[in-house]
Amino acid sequence: MELVGRLTTASNATFLATVGETEVVYKPIAGERPLWDFPEGPLANREVASYLVSEALGWSVVPETWLGDGPHGVGMVQRWITSEESLEPVTIVPAGEVPDGFMHVFDGYDALDQEVSLAHEDTPALRRMAVFDAITNNADRKGGHILPVAGGHRFGCDHGLTFHEEPKLRTILWGWHGLAFSEEELAGIRTILEGLSGALGRELAAYVSGAGFEALGLRCEALLAEGVFPRPEFDRHVIPWPPF
């Protein structure tokens, strides 16, 4: 691995690097800041676990991710995705002017104290990401953690705040709350639940705490029983800060 530069806007030590001819993101465990609400295990482990779930689903939500040894020690290594800046799967518009093909999430005020609305696109790719977040209990789905690429696919990044045993879902993808899952989405949840007793479960056990693993299964069972996208629980924070 050769370092190319540092991503200075990240809250933890994050580097752009190359492995051979492949560009990667490298987050050494030594550069992680401890979090009081995620005390068990490094963020890097949960990033790898998220990739394993993404692969089991077959939806490629998470770019290829693994634990690797770099100049600053062992850490998460993930294939770099160059997103299309012209595409905006999540956007802020004047209040009440949500464009066609988008789902309204919430209203607020911008830096000039003008009323605005936050909305996200209504696409199968983003729906799958929302289902993935519900499965993994993602506490940090910001707008900037969605990487749009040409052709309609959407990658997700920064999955260190996942697999907590308590409900932690914080996301800007609330547009479908209460709507029924599609058959494909239900099948995906079933795949993860059934996989926990097989090869997927054995792989995840190396990266997820015992309580987090048990909660993952219970969460999948609850999603299948309810059959709808999760609804916000208003007794806790459900939007990551900042949203972008």
C-alpha positions as CSV (number, residue, x, y, z in Angstrom):
1,M,0.0,0.0,0.0
2,E,1.2,3.5,-0.9
3,L,-0.4,6.6,0.6
4,V,-1.5,9.3,-1.8
5,G,-3.1,11.8,0.6
6,R,-5.3,12.3,3.6
7,L,-9.0,13.1,3.6
8,T,-9.0,16.0,6.0
9,T,-12.8,16.3,6.4
10,A,-13.2,12.9,7.9
11,S,-13.6,12.6,11.7
12,N,-11.2,9.7,11.9
13,A,-7.8,9.2,10.2
14,T,-8.7,8.5,6.6
15,F,-6.3,8.2,3.7
16,L,-6.5,7.8,-0.1
17,A,-4.0,5.1,-1.1
18,T,-3.1,2.7,-3.8
19,V,-2.8,-1.1,-3.7
20,G,-1.1,-2.0,-7.0
21,E,-3.2,-0.1,-9.5
22,T,-6.3,0.0,-7.4
23,E,-7.3,3.2,-5.5
24,V,-8.5,2.6,-2.0
25,V,-9.7,4.3,1.1
26,Y,-7.6,3.3,4.2
27,K,-8.8,3.9,7.7
28,P,-6.2,2.6,10.3
29,I,-7.7,1.4,13.6
30,A,-5.0,3.4,15.3
31,G,-6.6,6.6,13.9
32,E,-10.1,5.9,15.2
33,R,-11.5,8.2,17.9
34,P,-13.3,6.2,20.7
35,L,-17.1,6.6,20.8
36,W,-19.0,6.3,24.1
37,D,-22.1,4.8,22.4
38,F,-20.1,2.3,20.2
39,P,-17.5,1.0,22.7
40,E,-17.2,-2.6,21.5
41,G,-14.7,-3.3,18.8
42,P,-13.2,-1.0,16.2
43,L,-15.1,0.8,13.5
44,A,-13.1,-1.1,10.9
45,N,-14.6,-4.4,11.9
46,R,-18.1,-3.2,11.4
47,E,-17.2,-1.7,8.0
48,V,-16.1,-5.2,7.0
49,A,-19.2,-6.8,8.5
50,S,-21.3,-4.3,6.5
51,Y,-19.6,-5.4,3.3
52,L,-20.3,-9.1,4.1
53,V,-24.0,-8.3,4.5
54,S,-24.0,-6.3,1.3
55,E,-22.4,-9.2,-0.6
56,A,-24.8,-11.7,0.9
57,L,-27.7,-9.6,-0.3
58,G,-26.2,-9.5,-3.7
59,W,-27.0,-5.7,-4.0
60,S,-23.4,-4.3,-4.0
61,V,-24.4,-1.5,-1.6
62,V,-20.9,-1.5,-0.1
63,P,-17.7,-1.4,-2.3
64,E,-15.2,-4.2,-1.8
65,T,-13.9,-3.9,1.8
66,W,-11.4,-5.8,3.9
67,L,-9.0,-5.5,6.8
68,G,-5.5,-4.8,5.5
69,D,-2.1,-3.7,6.9
70,G,-0.9,-0.3,5.8
71,P,1.7,2.3,6.8
72,H,-0.2,3.1,10.0
73,G,-1.1,-0.5,11.0
74,V,-4.2,-2.6,10.4
75,G,-7.3,-0.9,9.3
76,M,-10.2,-0.9,6.9
77,V,-9.4,-0.9,3.2
78,Q,-12.2,-0.1,0.7
79,R,-12.1,0.3,-3.0
80,W,-12.4,4.0,-3.9
81,I,-15.5,5.0,-5.8
82,T,-15.5,8.1,-7.9
83,S,-19.0,9.4,-7.7
84,E,-20.8,11.5,-10.4
85,E,-21.0,15.0,-8.9
86,S,-23.7,16.0,-11.3
87,L,-26.0,13.4,-9.7
88,E,-27.8,14.3,-6.5
89,P,-29.7,11.3,-5.0
90,V,-30.3,13.5,-1.9
91,T,-31.1,17.2,-2.3
92,I,-32.3,20.3,-0.5
93,V,-35.0,22.4,-2.3
94,P,-37.3,25.3,-1.5
95,A,-40.0,24.2,0.9
96,G,-42.8,22.3,-0.8
97,E,-40.9,22.1,-4.2
98,V,-40.0,18.4,-4.1
99,P,-39.1,17.4,-7.7
100,D,-40.9,14.5,-9.4
101,G,-39.3,11.1,-8.6
102,F,-38.2,12.2,-5.2
103,M,-39.5,11.5,-1.7
104,H,-40.0,14.2,0.9
105,V,-38.2,13.6,4.2
106,F,-38.4,16.7,6.4
107,D,-38.6,20.5,6.3
108,G,-36.2,23.0,7.9
109,Y,-34.4,26.3,7.5
110,D,-31.2,27.0,5.6
111,A,-28.3,29.3,6.6
112,L,-30.3,32.3,5.4
113,D,-33.3,31.3,7.5
114,Q,-35.3,30.3,4.5
115,E,-37.7,27.4,4.6
116,V,-36.4,24.3,2.7
117,S,-37.2,20.6,2.2
118,L,-34.9,17.7,2.2
119,A,-35.7,15.0,-0.3
120,H,-34.2,11.8,-1.8
121,E,-34.8,10.0,-5.0
122,D,-37.3,7.2,-5.3
123,T,-35.3,4.5,-7.0
124,P,-34.8,0.8,-6.5
125,A,-31.1,1.3,-5.8
126,L,-31.7,3.7,-3.0
127,R,-34.6,1.6,-1.6
128,R,-32.2,-1.3,-1.4
129,M,-29.7,0.9,0.5
130,A,-32.5,1.9,3.0
131,V,-33.3,-1.8,3.5
132,F,-29.6,-2.6,4.0
133,D,-29.4,0.2,6.6
134,A,-32.4,-1.2,8.5
135,I,-30.8,-4.6,8.5
136,T,-27.4,-3.4,9.8
137,N,-28.9,-0.7,12.1
138,N,-26.9,2.0,10.4
139,A,-26.6,5.1,12.7
140,D,-24.9,7.3,10.2
141,R,-26.5,7.4,6.7
142,K,-25.7,11.0,5.7
143,G,-26.3,12.4,2.3
144,G,-22.5,12.4,1.7
145,H,-22.4,8.7,2.5
146,I,-24.3,7.9,-0.8
147,L,-22.0,7.7,-3.8
148,P,-24.0,7.9,-7.1
149,V,-22.5,6.5,-10.3
150,A,-23.6,6.5,-13.9
151,G,-26.2,3.9,-14.8
152,G,-28.3,4.4,-11.7
153,H,-26.3,2.4,-9.1
154,R,-25.7,3.9,-5.7
155,F,-22.9,2.8,-3.4
156,G,-22.8,3.5,0.3
157,C,-19.7,4.3,2.5
158,D,-18.8,4.9,6.1
159,H,-20.5,2.0,7.9
160,G,-18.6,1.9,11.1
161,L,-21.6,2.9,13.2
162,T,-23.6,-0.3,12.6
163,F,-24.7,-3.6,14.3
164,H,-25.4,-2.0,17.7
165,E,-27.6,-4.1,19.9
166,E,-29.9,-1.1,20.6
167,P,-32.1,0.7,18.0
168,K,-29.8,3.3,16.4
169,L,-31.1,3.8,12.9
170,R,-30.2,7.4,11.9
171,T,-30.7,8.2,8.2
172,I,-31.9,10.7,5.7
173,L,-33.6,7.9,3.8
174,W,-36.9,8.0,5.6
175,G,-39.0,8.7,2.6
176,W,-40.5,5.2,2.4
177,H,-41.3,4.8,6.1
178,G,-44.4,2.7,6.6
179,L,-44.5,1.5,3.0
180,A,-44.5,-2.2,2.2
181,F,-41.3,-3.9,1.2
182,S,-41.1,-5.4,-2.3
183,E,-40.8,-9.1,-2.7
184,E,-37.1,-8.6,-3.7
185,E,-36.5,-6.7,-0.5
186,L,-38.3,-9.3,1.7
187,A,-36.2,-12.0,0.0
188,G,-33.1,-10.1,0.8
189,I,-33.9,-9.8,4.5
190,R,-34.8,-13.5,4.6
191,T,-31.4,-14.3,3.0
192,I,-29.6,-12.6,5.8
193,L,-31.7,-14.2,8.5
194,E,-31.1,-17.6,7.1
195,G,-27.5,-17.0,6.5
196,L,-26.8,-16.2,10.2
197,S,-27.0,-19.9,11.0
198,G,-24.5,-20.7,8.2
199,A,-21.4,-19.3,6.5
200,L,-22.5,-15.7,6.8
201,G,-23.0,-16.1,10.5
202,R,-19.5,-17.6,11.0
203,E,-17.9,-14.7,9.0
204,L,-19.8,-12.0,10.9
205,A,-19.0,-13.5,14.3
206,A,-15.4,-12.4,13.7
207,Y,-16.4,-8.8,13.4
208,V,-19.6,-8.2,15.3
209,S,-20.1,-8.5,19.1
210,G,-22.2,-11.3,20.5
211,A,-25.0,-8.9,21.5
212,G,-24.8,-7.2,18.1
213,F,-25.0,-10.5,16.3
214,E,-28.1,-11.6,18.3
215,A,-29.8,-8.2,17.7
216,L,-29.1,-8.6,14.0
217,G,-31.2,-11.8,13.8
218,L,-34.0,-10.3,15.9
219,R,-34.0,-7.2,13.7
220,C,-34.4,-9.3,10.6
221,E,-37.3,-11.2,12.2
222,A,-39.0,-8.0,13.1
223,L,-38.6,-6.5,9.6
224,L,-40.1,-9.6,8.1
225,A,-43.0,-9.7,10.5
226,E,-43.9,-6.0,10.0
227,G,-43.2,-6.1,6.2
228,V,-42.7,-2.3,5.9
229,F,-39.9,0.2,6.0
230,P,-39.1,1.3,9.6
231,R,-40.9,4.3,10.9
232,P,-38.9,7.0,12.8
233,E,-39.0,6.6,16.6
234,F,-39.4,10.2,17.9
235,D,-38.1,9.5,21.4
236,R,-34.6,9.5,20.0
237,H,-32.5,11.2,17.3
238,V,-33.3,9.7,13.9
239,I,-31.5,12.1,11.6
240,P,-27.6,12.0,11.5
241,W,-25.9,15.3,12.2
242,P,-25.0,17.0,10.0
243,P,-27.4,15.4,7.4
244,F,-24.7,16.0,4.8
